[in-house]
């Protein structure tokens, strides 16, 4: 799952980021970045992790990926979804995440509404 979030004030201190929750089985993946369909790389910071082990282990990683406003505006302007995968050590890749441009548009519009 994912959500776009903002923190700070509607000035130069406003930070926008993508919060991602990913669940998987097997071995720890250690995701540290996101890669979009155009090959752009976004650094990811793990904010939390939960591990549930019985016969096999299930991992639940919580990541924060900073996204600048111009990148978000570009997806809205082009009407493109933001499609990305998470990457870990030795090139391990997650499944794809898809964030519709309408979701990004509504998020960026809410930032404009809060500043007025």
C-alpha positions as a Markdown table, in Angstrom:
| # | Residue | x | y | z |
|---|---|---|---|---|
| 1 | Unk | 0.0 | 0.0 | 0.0 |
| 2 | Unk | 1.1 | 3.6 | -0.4 |
| 3 | Unk | 0.1 | 7.2 | 0.4 |
| 4 | Unk | 1.5 | 10.6 | -0.6 |
| 5 | Unk | 2.2 | 12.9 | 2.4 |
| 6 | Unk | 3.4 | 16.4 | 3.0 |
| 7 | Unk | 5.1 | 17.9 | 6.0 |
| 8 | Unk | 6.3 | 21.4 | 6.8 |
| 9 | Unk | 4.9 | 24.7 | 5.7 |
| 10 | Unk | 3.7 | 25.8 | 2.2 |
| 11 | Unk | 7.0 | 27.5 | 1.5 |
| 12 | Unk | 10.5 | 26.2 | 0.8 |
| 13 | Unk | 10.2 | 23.9 | 3.8 |
| 14 | Unk | 7.4 | 21.8 | 2.4 |
| 15 | Unk | 8.5 | 18.2 | 2.0 |
| 16 | Unk | 6.4 | 15.8 | -0.1 |
| 17 | Unk | 7.1 | 12.1 | 0.2 |
| 18 | Unk | 5.6 | 8.7 | -0.7 |
| 19 | Unk | 5.0 | 6.3 | 2.2 |
| 20 | Unk | 5.1 | 2.7 | 1.1 |
| 21 | Unk | 4.2 | -0.5 | 3.0 |
| 22 | Unk | 5.4 | -3.7 | 1.4 |
| 23 | Unk | 4.8 | -7.3 | 2.7 |
| 24 | Unk | 6.8 | -10.3 | 1.5 |
| 25 | Unk | 7.8 | -13.8 | 2.5 |
| 26 | Unk | 11.2 | -15.6 | 2.6 |
| 27 | Unk | 14.3 | -13.6 | 3.2 |
| 28 | Unk | 14.7 | -10.0 | 4.1 |
| 29 | Unk | 14.9 | -7.9 | 1.0 |
| 30 | Unk | 16.5 | -4.7 | 2.3 |
| 31 | Unk | 14.9 | -2.3 | -0.1 |
| 32 | Unk | 16.8 | 1.0 | -0.3 |
| 33 | Unk | 15.5 | 2.8 | -3.4 |
| 34 | Unk | 12.6 | 3.0 | -5.9 |
| 35 | Unk | 13.1 | 2.9 | -9.6 |
| 36 | Unk | 10.4 | 4.2 | -12.0 |
| 37 | Unk | 9.7 | 3.1 | -15.5 |
| 38 | Unk | 12.0 | 5.8 | -17.0 |
| 39 | Unk | 14.9 | 4.5 | -14.9 |
| 40 | Unk | 14.9 | 7.4 | -12.4 |
| 41 | Unk | 16.1 | 6.4 | -9.0 |
| 42 | Unk | 14.6 | 7.7 | -5.7 |
| 43 | Unk | 16.3 | 7.0 | -2.4 |
| 44 | Unk | 14.1 | 5.2 | 0.1 |
| 45 | Unk | 14.5 | 5.2 | 3.9 |
| 46 | Unk | 13.0 | 2.4 | 6.0 |
| 47 | Unk | 11.0 | 3.9 | 8.8 |
| 48 | Unk | 9.8 | 0.7 | 10.4 |
| 49 | Unk | 9.8 | -3.1 | 9.9 |
| 50 | Unk | 7.7 | -5.9 | 11.4 |
| 51 | Unk | 8.7 | -9.6 | 11.2 |
| 52 | Unk | 6.3 | -12.4 | 11.8 |
| 53 | Unk | 7.9 | -15.9 | 11.9 |
| 54 | Unk | 6.3 | -19.3 | 12.4 |
| 55 | Unk | 7.2 | -21.9 | 9.9 |
| 56 | Unk | 8.2 | -19.2 | 7.4 |
| 57 | Unk | 8.9 | -15.5 | 7.9 |
| 58 | Unk | 6.8 | -12.6 | 6.7 |
| 59 | Unk | 8.3 | -9.2 | 6.5 |
| 60 | Unk | 6.5 | -5.9 | 6.5 |
| 61 | Unk | 8.6 | -2.9 | 5.6 |
| 62 | Unk | 7.6 | 0.7 | 5.8 |
| 63 | Unk | 9.5 | 3.1 | 3.6 |
| 64 | Unk | 9.6 | 6.8 | 2.9 |
| 65 | Unk | 10.6 | 8.1 | -0.5 |
| 66 | Unk | 11.1 | 11.8 | -0.9 |
| 67 | Unk | 9.5 | 13.1 | -4.1 |
| 68 | Unk | 10.0 | 16.7 | -5.2 |
| 69 | Unk | 7.1 | 18.8 | -6.4 |
| 70 | Unk | 8.3 | 19.2 | -10.0 |
| 71 | Unk | 8.3 | 15.4 | -10.4 |
| 72 | Unk | 4.8 | 15.2 | -9.0 |
| 73 | Unk | 3.6 | 18.0 | -11.3 |
| 74 | Unk | 5.2 | 16.3 | -14.3 |
| 75 | Unk | 3.1 | 13.1 | -13.8 |
| 76 | Unk | -0.1 | 15.3 | -13.5 |
| 77 | Unk | 0.8 | 17.4 | -16.6 |
| 78 | Unk | 1.5 | 14.3 | -18.7 |
| 79 | Unk | -1.5 | 12.3 | -17.2 |
| 80 | Unk | 0.8 | 9.4 | -16.5 |
| 81 | Unk | 0.7 | 7.0 | -13.5 |
| 82 | Unk | 3.8 | 6.9 | -11.3 |
| 83 | Unk | 4.9 | 3.2 | -11.7 |
| 84 | Unk | 7.9 | 2.1 | -9.7 |
| 85 | Unk | 9.5 | -0.9 | -8.1 |
| 86 | Unk | 11.6 | -1.1 | -5.0 |
| 87 | Unk | 15.2 | -2.3 | -5.3 |
| 88 | Unk | 17.4 | -4.0 | -2.6 |
| 89 | Unk | 20.9 | -5.4 | -2.5 |
| 90 | Unk | 22.1 | -7.6 | -5.4 |
| 91 | Unk | 19.4 | -6.1 | -7.6 |
| 92 | Unk | 16.4 | -7.7 | -5.8 |
| 93 | Unk | 13.3 | -6.0 | -7.1 |
| 94 | Unk | 9.7 | -5.9 | -5.7 |
| 95 | Unk | 6.6 | -6.1 | -7.7 |
| 96 | Unk | 5.3 | -3.0 | -9.3 |
| 97 | Unk | 3.4 | -0.2 | -7.6 |
| 98 | Unk | 1.1 | 2.1 | -9.6 |
| 99 | Unk | 0.0 | 5.5 | -8.5 |
| 100 | Unk | -2.6 | 6.9 | -10.8 |
| 101 | Unk | -2.1 | 10.5 | -12.0 |
| 102 | Unk | -5.5 | 11.4 | -10.7 |
| 103 | Unk | -4.3 | 10.5 | -7.2 |
| 104 | Unk | -1.2 | 12.6 | -7.6 |
| 105 | Unk | -3.3 | 15.5 | -9.0 |
| 106 | Unk | -5.8 | 15.4 | -6.1 |
| 107 | Unk | -2.8 | 15.4 | -3.6 |
| 108 | Unk | -1.1 | 18.3 | -5.3 |
| 109 | Unk | -4.4 | 20.2 | -5.5 |
| 110 | Unk | -4.9 | 19.7 | -1.7 |
| 111 | Unk | -1.5 | 21.3 | -1.1 |
| 112 | Unk | -2.6 | 24.4 | -3.1 |
| 113 | Unk | -5.9 | 24.5 | -1.2 |
| 114 | Unk | -4.2 | 24.5 | 2.1 |
| 115 | Unk | -1.9 | 27.4 | 1.2 |
| 116 | Unk | -4.8 | 29.7 | 0.3 |
